[in-house]
Amino acid sequence: MSENKVPYKTYLEENEIPKAWYNLRADMKVKPAPLLNPGTGKPLTAEELTPIFCEELVKQELDNDTAYFPIPDDILEFYKMYRPSPLVRAYCLEKVLDTPAKIYYKFEGNNTSGSHKLNSAIAQAFYAKKQGLKGVTTETGAGQWGTALSMACAYLGLDCKVFMVKISYEQKPFRREVMRTYGASVTPSPSMETEVGRKILAEHPGTTGSLGCAISEAVEVATKNPGYRYVLGSVLNQVLLHQSIIGLETKAAFDKLGVKPDIIIGCAGGGSNLGGLIAPFMGEKLRGEADYRIIAVEPASCPSFTRGKFAYDFCDTGMICPLAKMYTLGSGFIPSPNHAGGLRFHGMSTTLSQLYHDGFMEARAVEQTSVFEAAELFARSEGLLPAPESSHAIRAAIDEALRCKETGEEKNILFGLTGTGYFDLKAYEQYNDGKMTDYIPTDEDLAKGFAGLPKIDA
């Protein structure tokens, strides 16, 4: 195979890992709306956030103007274990599809956690350690974030308490055991361990949980236990900042190849992977230096972009967290139990929500049977078993490549392969046995969530 046909290639050397994270908000003319204190309805101050988050992370969360944040040397050393991650040309998938399009994917699954989540987990754990904290609390949906955070905390000697969405806790025991192997305590959420968990269970007996439920429990434990802070794996500005390393590496590799992507596709749950992948490309678009077609792909069972409302809402089901202006289905929305992957948060990053609202990117929702159909086609052609979350992006990439086949256009398509699916084999089993079904919430289902939106004069 000739050099220009190597299907699996890291185009950057170790010493070319970005030395700073890029803050996309610095180039946004219309900034994301501020987080609000649910009690006063006024923008949250740093002093109000520091009991919840680490001090340095609060600074990153509230900074809309600093374009680049230097990456501490200790974090860079950790990144060198698995970064730079490969940018891969999907020659075999192109051949199967018989498309003139060129398909590339940025593969973030070459670490034990199996996903991109480690990029922010090590950063948040580092700042907690630097602050002298004992440990951190968090939530996890499909389990990638909890796994990544447990690894980061083990590396730095921090205690880690994870509240895992109950349905995932039951469906993904191996992901749970990886977390426990790294020393984390893992509790199915909602649980009887917290006040908010007991309240949710009383109101919704037998509930399978949601990320909103798990967030409420994790925040309660963090704020009631001295020496602990809460950390989040998606949605927040600080997380998108850390994940910008994905897009920065991707753009550097494309520049080295002399290639410009025409279409950039990312799966969308809370926004960490999508925001990280598109960051430098969107920055160019905002500055008028280049143009890209950017597509966010979400599950039809949890369609916050495509069917949600752009409004202030609680980030958690227990309504104890700050209010964020985002595309949301309502903090009380709980995805159907048959929803197999992550991407189950009721809202979307405030940064991405503002960009979508202002027309800088598009969004589409896809059914999970079509997602797993795309996942299996990818696995059989490219040799990697993709995570269900990433497979939403694969579905859209295949659809765009087939559209190129119809029109004869030679587009360069980029998508984010956020991780591997080896802990998601129960879902693959359901699909292969013909037992997987598609659930799309009705307008009446969504109306129940919208009815709970707080009345905020924004």
C-alpha positions, 0 to 999 in steps of 0.5 A, spaced: 500 500 500 502 506 497 504 512 503 498 516 500 493 510 501 495 508 509 488 507 512 490 508 519 495 514 520 497 519 525 499 525 521 502 529 527 508 527 531 508 527 539 511 534 540 506 537 535 500 536 541 497 543 541 500 547 547 493 551 548 486 550 548 482 554 544 476 558 547 471 558 541 467 564 545 472 569 544 470 569 536 463 569 537 459 576 536 453 574 540 456 570 546 452 565 550 447 567 555 450 567 562 448 562 567 443 564 572 442 563 579 435 560 580 434 563 586 435 571 584 434 570 576 441 574 576 447 572 572 452 567 577 458 570 579 465 566 580 463 567 588 457 563 587 460 557 583 466 556 587 462 552 592 460 547 586 466 547 581 474 548 582 476 555 582 480 555 576 475 551 572 470 557 574 475 562 571 475 558 564 467 557 565 466 565 565 471 567 560 468 569 554 474 573 551 480 569 552 482 566 546 487 561 548 488 558 555 495 554 556 495 547 557 499 546 564 505 541 563 502 536 567 496 535 563 501 535 556 505 529 559 498 525 561 496 527 554 502 524 551 500 517 553 495 517 547 495 524 543 495 526 538 490 521 536 489 519 529 486 522 523 484 516 519 482 516 511 476 511 511 478 508 504 475 501 505 468 505 507 469 509 501 469 503 496 463 500 499 459 506 498 462 507 491 462 514 493 467 520 490 467 523 497 473 522 501 471 520 508 476 522 514 475 521 521 478 523 528 479 517 532 479 518 540 478 511 542 485 509 543 485 510 550 483 505 556 476 509 557 475 508 550 473 515 548 474 523 548 472 524 555 479 523 558 481 530 554 477 534 559 477 528 565 484 529 566 484 537 566 478 537 571 482 532 576 488 536 575 485 543 577 482 539 583 488 536 585 492 543 585 486 546 589 488 541 594 481 537 594 480 530 597 475 528 591 470 529 586 463 527 584 460 526 577 454 523 573 455 518 567 450 516 562 453 511 558 459 510 562 465 513 558 465 520 562 465 516 569 470 511 566 475 517 564 474 521 570 476 514 574 482 513 570 484 521 571 483 520 579 486 514 580 492 517 576 492 523 581 490 520 587 483 523 588 477 520 590 471 519 585 464 518 586 460 516 580 452 517 579 451 512 573 444 513 570 440 507 572 438 504 565 446 504 563 448 501 570 444 495 569 445 494 561 453 496 562 456 492 567 463 492 564 463 499 564 461 500 571 467 495 573 472 498 569 470 505 573 471 500 580 477 497 578 480 504 577 477 506 584 471 509 583 465 508 587 459 507 582 451 508 584 445 507 580 441 513 579 436 515 582 438 512 588 436 513 596 443 516 598 441 523 596 435 527 598 434 529 591 434 521 589 429 519 594 424 525 592 425 523 584 424 516 586 418 518 590 415 522 584 417 517 579 417 509 582 421 505 577 424 510 573 430 508 569 433 515 570 436 520 566 443 524 566 439 530 569 437 526 575 444 523 576 447 530 576 442 533 581 445 527 586 452 528 584 452 536 585 448 534 592 454 530 594 459 535 592 456 541 596 455 537 602 461 534 603 467 538 605 473 537 600 469 535 594 467 539 588 463 537 582 465 535 575 461 535 569 463 531 562 459 535 557 455 541 556 459 546 560 464 551 557 470 549 560 469 542 557 468 544 550 475 548 552 478 542 554 475 538 548 478 543 543 484 539 543 480 534 538 479 540 533 486 543 533 489 537 532 485 535 526 486 542 523 493 541 524 493 534 520 489 537 515 493 543 514 499 538 513 496 534 508 493 540 504 486 538 505 480 542 507 474 539 509 467 541 506 463 537 511 464 536 519 459 532 522 459 530 530 454 527 534 451 531 539 448 529 546 451 535 551 456 538 546 463 536 548 465 532 542 461 536 537 464 542 540 471 540 541 471 537 534 468 543 530 472 549 535 477 551 530 473 550 524 468 554 527 472 559 529 475 560 522 467 561 520 466 566 525 472 570 523 470 570 515 476 566 514 473 560 511 466 556 510 464 549 512 458 546 513 457 543 520 452 538 522 450 536 529 447 529 529 442 527 535 438 521 537 431 522 535 429 519 542 432 525 545 432 531 540 434 537 544 436 541 537 431 539 532 425 539 537 427 542 543 426 550 545 431 555 546 430 557 553 433 558 560 432 551 563 435 547 569 441 543 568 438 537 572 432 534 574 432 536 581 432 543 579 438 545 584 443 547 579 444 553 575 439 555 569 442 555 562 439 558 556 440 552 551 436 548 546 432 543 551 427 538 552 425 540 559 429 538 565 424 533 567 424 529 560 427 522 561 429 518 555 426 512 553 429 506 556 430 503 549 435 508 548 441 504 547 447 509 547 449 516 551 447 522 548 441 522 553 442 529 556 435 533 556 439 540 553 445 542 549 451 546 551 449 554 551 455 555 546 453 550 541 445 552 542 447 560 541 451 558 534 445 553 532 440 559 533 444 564 529 445 559 523 452 557 524 450 550 523 445 545 522 442 539 526 438 532 524 435 527 528 436 519 527 433 513 529 437 508 533 436 502 528 439 506 522 444 508 527 446 501 528 445 499 521 451 504 520 455 502 525 455 495 523 457 497 516 463 501 518 465 496 523 465 491 517 469 495 512 473 499 517 475 494 522 473 498 528 467 497 532 464 504 534 460 507 540 453 508 539 454 515 540 459 516 534 455 512 530 450 517 529 455 521 526 457 515 522 450 515 519 450 522 517 457 521 514 454 515 510 448 519 508 452 525 505 457 520 502 451 517 498 448 524 496 455 525 493 454 519 489 448 521 486 450 528 485 458 526 483 461 531 488 467 530 491 466 533 498 471 532 503 467 529 509 470 529 516 466 526 522 468 525 530 469 517 532 469 519 539 470 512 542 469 504 541 463 500 542 466 494 546 462 495 552 456 496 548 455 489 546 448 488 549 445 494 544 449 490 538 446 484 541 439 487 541 440 490 534 442 483 531 437 479 534 432 484 531 429 486 538 431 493 537 426 498 536 425 506 535 422 510 540 420 517 537 417 522 543 410 525 541 409 532 541 405 530 547 411 527 551 415 533 549 409 538 552 410 535 559 417 537 559 416 544 556 411 545 561 416 545 567 421 550 564 422 556 569 419 562 567 424 567 566 424 574 563 430 573 559 
